[in-house]
Structure formats: structure tokens, C-alpha cells
Amino acid sequence: MASVAMLGLLYDAVDSVVSFVQVFIYVYSILILAYIITSWVRLPYSVWLNRIQRFLYDVCDPYLRLWRRILPTFGPLDLSPVVGVAFLYIISGILSRLH
């Protein structure tokens, strides 16, 4: 009986971790999208907009730099956000199938 209870707790813990990772991937993808948009659009100077842009840079750029080192350059076209988000969703798919 105790092993069934432990198995239930283990399943609940795995389910919580998978849910957390999937929500994290979704939110991080939205942050990458916001980072891309703010890098394309010239925003007027504002203290708050500058802080938001800096936050997006600090959060997204280290992950995207990993992909920039691996991918070849295509002139001014940066494919690292596309590949980075695709990789995140591949990880999410793998986790959901393992679950």
C-alpha cells in the first residue's frame, strides 16, 4: 500500500515538473518574440521602455547567443530566435511524450 502511495507522489511530482517546463517554454517564447519586436522597432526614449528593453536583452540574449555561435551567418538575417524557439518546442514535445 505504501508503494502505491509513493508511486502516486512520484507521478504527481513528475507531472508538476513537466507542467512547469511547458509553461516556462511558453513564457520564454513570448519573451523572445517581444525581444525580436523591440529590436526591430525604434522605440521613443522612455525610462520604462528602456528598462523593459534591457530586461528582454538580459533574459533572451544569452540563450540566443548559444545559437548564434552554432548557426552560420546569413548577412543581416538572424535565424537564432527561430531555431531557439523551435528547439524549445521540440524539448516540450519530448517531455509531453515521456509524460
Sequence and secondary structure as in RCSB ss.txt:
>XXXX:A:sequence
MASVAMLGLLYDAVDSVVSFVQVFIYVYSILILAYIITSWVRLPYSVWLNRIQRFLYDVCDPYLRLWRRILPTFG
PLDLSPVVGVAFLYIISGILSRLH
>XXXX:A:secstr
 HHHHHHHHHHHHHHHHHHHHHHHHHHHHHHHHHHHHHHHS     HHHHHHHHHHHHHHHHHHHHHHHHS  BT
TB  HHHHHHHHHHHHHHHHHHH 
